Amino acid sequence: MAGRVIVIGGGAAGALSALAARRKGAEVTLVRRALGATSVSSGAFDFAAGVDQEGRRLAMPRAAQVIAREHPRHPYACLGSSLADALSRARALLVEELAALGVRGADNDSRNLELVTPLGAMKEAALAQGSIARGDLASWPSDARIGVVGIVGHAATDPSLVTNGLRAGGRDAVEVYVKLELDPQSALADLARLLDGPTKDAVLTRIALAAKEVGATHVLLPTAGFDHPDAVCDALCAMNFSAAAELMNTPPSIAGLRLDRALNDRLMEAGVTVVIGDVKSTSANAGRIDKLLLDDRELSADAFVLATGRFLGGGIVHQERFREPVFGLPVFVDGRDVGDMWTGDLLDKHAANDQPAMRAGVQVDARMRPVDDGQRAVYDNLFAAGAVIGGYEAARDATGLGVAAVTALVAGEAAATKTSLSRATTGSSER
Ligand SMILES: Cc1cc2nc3c(=O)[nH]c(=O)nc-3n(C[C@H](O)[C@H](O)[C@H](O)COP(=O)(O)OP(=O)(O)OC[C@H]3O[C@@H](n4cnc5c(N)ncnc54)[C@H](O)[C@@H]3O)c2cc1C
């Protein structure tokens, strides 16, 4: 009989851990306090990217292996020989669980998508929400004239940054300026709402006219709305363009909010109980966690997954010293327990230099159990997933949501397996 798993944290790592445990038959409760880093992410899912010695792009699994080899504290490295299998199953988990957002990779699975950021930089990602994946530059012909849409008077949608970046990469790109009466403070969210409602066709017609005037054959939108981004891109494409796509988003990210909402919908559909609350403390017995104390109640389970994020989510706090506030787990930077160090000693005053503090987090074994400085599991039935695990820096090594998905899959399955094992041993059916 499957047992009970409690997941703490409602970002991508928490939601995917809960779904992975549910797929293994566990009864799952997820506790979340608020939105975290997931809700500001761009709409793309970075797993790993890199080039070989001749400068040729590496396939994602190979790039992940290189990261694991060169960064032995990276969560990918903890997985050892099971990394390739975990990457492939985590990728499939995202595609299946986020089908409502049309999440997909490149037509040829062995390469990453090649996407353009709102700052005009090129970026590789294993997967992206469907409306963004349409903008995979490698699938657009080299003679495409790419129209980048901006709203007159709104810096939040400055298309010249993107066209400059595209031109620097040898692409033909042109700005498409559209005049819309929008609040300067909330231009993107307002445009998104216009594209969600009955105003969609009128707005797209204005965009199409402006794009045709400058000869665009392909169009990049700053947003495709909250509700039906793929349909918005289809409707624009049908106005005689070869392709229409949404740019990756920057915070406040409409794509990030869409991701958060889609994950939450999947939790409901999959029968996960979602509790809004703040886990204040926990109790343990004989090396096992048995209870969580929320604001106003206690919850017990057979296994637990900690997926509280890092600094944005609140999973790692730094007030003079680093702390993991829920279980009081040791926090590591580059393999060293930094619980007694002043956080300022792990930061460099030059922003562009390496900032070890940014890699702070718990350290895990191959089953994603947080370990102490002797590499021993701190609690037998506690697992961790996502950015609360240290050893990597999503902004620098571009493995953010890839780590969230891979560690969530392993932690969620291990937690579910743990519950059935412990029930088989004790014969317990206590609720
Ligand atoms: C601006 C930005 C852009 C990014 N863009 C990309 C991108 O393009 N591609 C990519 O792959 N990655 C990207 N990332 C990285 C990626 O978003 C994160 O690595 C990932 O979302 C982390 O997910 P998580 O679930 O571990 O943490 P979070 O999403 O931070 O979730 C943590 C959750 O834990 C909850 N929580 C914390 N403490 C408690 C408690 N005590 N009780 C209850 N709940 C609690 C929080 O409320 C929250 O729900 C980006 C990050 C940022 C900041």
The ligand as an SDF file (V2000), in Angstrom:
LIG
                    3D

 53 58  0  0  0  0  0  0  0  0999 V2000
   14.5610   35.9740  -13.2870 C   0  0  0  0  0  0  0  0  0  0  0  0
   14.7810   34.4940  -13.4400 C   0  0  0  0  0  0  0  0  0  0  0  0
   14.6990   33.9180  -14.6980 C   0  0  0  0  0  0  0  0  0  0  0  0
   14.9300   32.5630  -14.8600 C   0  0  0  0  0  0  0  0  0  0  0  0
   14.8390   32.0200  -16.0990 N   0  0  0  0  0  0  0  0  0  0  0  0
   15.0690   30.7000  -16.2730 C   0  0  0  0  0  0  0  0  0  0  0  0
   15.0110   30.1310  -17.5640 C   0  0  0  0  0  0  0  0  0  0  0  0
   14.8180   30.8010  -18.5600 O   0  0  0  0  0  0  0  0  0  0  0  0
   15.2140   28.8030  -17.6690 N   0  0  0  0  0  0  0  0  0  0  0  0
   15.4970   28.0020  -16.5960 C   0  0  0  0  0  0  0  0  0  0  0  0
   15.6650   26.7980  -16.7600 O   0  0  0  0  0  0  0  0  0  0  0  0
   15.5610   28.5290  -15.3550 N   0  0  0  0  0  0  0  0  0  0  0  0
   15.3670   29.8450  -15.1630 C   0  0  0  0  0  0  0  0  0  0  0  0
   15.4670   30.3930  -13.9240 N   0  0  0  0  0  0  0  0  0  0  0  0
   15.7990   29.5100  -12.7730 C   0  0  0  0  0  0  0  0  0  0  0  0
   14.5490   28.7610  -12.3130 C   0  0  0  0  0  0  0  0  0  0  0  0
   13.4460   29.6360  -12.3190 O   0  0  0  0  0  0  0  0  0  0  0  0
   14.7500   28.2010  -10.9060 C   0  0  0  0  0  0  0  0  0  0  0  0
   15.9640   27.4710  -10.8560 O   0  0  0  0  0  0  0  0  0  0  0  0
   13.6020   27.2600  -10.5270 C   0  0  0  0  0  0  0  0  0  0  0  0
   12.3700   27.8880  -10.7840 O   0  0  0  0  0  0  0  0  0  0  0  0
   13.6850   26.8850   -9.0550 C   0  0  0  0  0  0  0  0  0  0  0  0
   12.5140   26.1750   -8.7340 O   0  0  0  0  0  0  0  0  0  0  0  0
   12.2330   25.6900   -7.2510 P   0  0  0  0  0  0  0  0  0  0  0  0
   10.9190   25.0020   -7.2780 O   0  0  0  0  0  0  0  0  0  0  0  0
   13.4070   24.9740   -6.7360 O   0  0  0  0  0  0  0  0  0  0  0  0
   12.1350   27.0380   -6.3750 O   0  0  0  0  0  0  0  0  0  0  0  0
   11.0080   28.1830   -6.3400 P   0  0  0  0  0  0  0  0  0  0  0  0
   10.3370   28.3280   -7.6430 O   0  0  0  0  0  0  0  0  0  0  0  0
   11.6800   29.3850   -5.7560 O   0  0  0  0  0  0  0  0  0  0  0  0
    9.9020   27.6450   -5.3340 O   0  0  0  0  0  0  0  0  0  0  0  0
   10.1030   27.5920   -3.9300 C   0  0  0  0  0  0  0  0  0  0  0  0
    8.7510   27.3540   -3.2710 C   0  0  0  0  0  0  0  0  0  0  0  0
    8.9400   27.0110   -1.8980 O   0  0  0  0  0  0  0  0  0  0  0  0
    7.9970   27.7260   -1.1090 C   0  0  0  0  0  0  0  0  0  0  0  0
    8.4730   27.7930    0.2830 N   0  0  0  0  0  0  0  0  0  0  0  0
    9.6910   28.2470    0.7230 C   0  0  0  0  0  0  0  0  0  0  0  0
    9.7580   28.1230    2.0800 N   0  0  0  0  0  0  0  0  0  0  0  0
    8.5590   27.5940    2.4700 C   0  0  0  0  0  0  0  0  0  0  0  0
    8.0180   27.2330    3.7450 C   0  0  0  0  0  0  0  0  0  0  0  0
    8.6950   27.3780    4.8830 N   0  0  0  0  0  0  0  0  0  0  0  0
    6.7440   26.7550    3.7920 N   0  0  0  0  0  0  0  0  0  0  0  0
    6.0290   26.5870    2.6440 C   0  0  0  0  0  0  0  0  0  0  0  0
    6.5090   26.8910    1.4170 N   0  0  0  0  0  0  0  0  0  0  0  0
    7.7490   27.3870    1.3360 C   0  0  0  0  0  0  0  0  0  0  0  0
    7.9120   29.0610   -1.8320 C   0  0  0  0  0  0  0  0  0  0  0  0
    6.7790   29.7860   -1.3890 O   0  0  0  0  0  0  0  0  0  0  0  0
    7.8090   28.5680   -3.2900 C   0  0  0  0  0  0  0  0  0  0  0  0
    6.5060   28.1250   -3.5670 O   0  0  0  0  0  0  0  0  0  0  0  0
   15.2390   31.7540  -13.7230 C   0  0  0  0  0  0  0  0  0  0  0  0
   15.3000   32.3290  -12.4570 C   0  0  0  0  0  0  0  0  0  0  0  0
   15.0810   33.6860  -12.3030 C   0  0  0  0  0  0  0  0  0  0  0  0
   15.1540   34.2810  -10.9390 C   0  0  0  0  0  0  0  0  0  0  0  0
  1  2  1  0
  2  3  1  0
  2 52  2  0
  3  4  2  0
  4  5  1  0
  4 50  1  0
  5  6  2  0
  6  7  1  0
  6 13  1  0
  7  8  2  0
  7  9  1  0
  9 10  1  0
 10 11  2  0
 10 12  1  0
 12 13  2  0
 13 14  1  0
 14 15  1  0
 14 50  1  0
 15 16  1  0
 16 17  1  0
 16 18  1  0
 18 19  1  0
 18 20  1  0
 20 21  1  0
 20 22  1  0
 22 23  1  0
 23 24  1  0
 24 25  2  0
 24 26  1  0
 24 27  1  0
 27 28  1  0
 28 29  2  0
 28 30  1  0
 28 31  1  0
 31 32  1  0
 32 33  1  0
 33 34  1  0
 33 48  1  0
 34 35  1  0
 35 36  1  0
 35 46  1  0
 36 37  1  0
 36 45  1  0
 37 38  2  0
 38 39  1  0
 39 40  1  0
 39 45  2  0
 40 41  1  0
 40 42  2  0
 42 43  1  0
 43 44  2  0
 44 45  1  0
 46 47  1  0
 46 48  1  0
 48 49  1  0
 50 51  2  0
 51 52  1  0
 52 53  1  0
M  END
$$$$
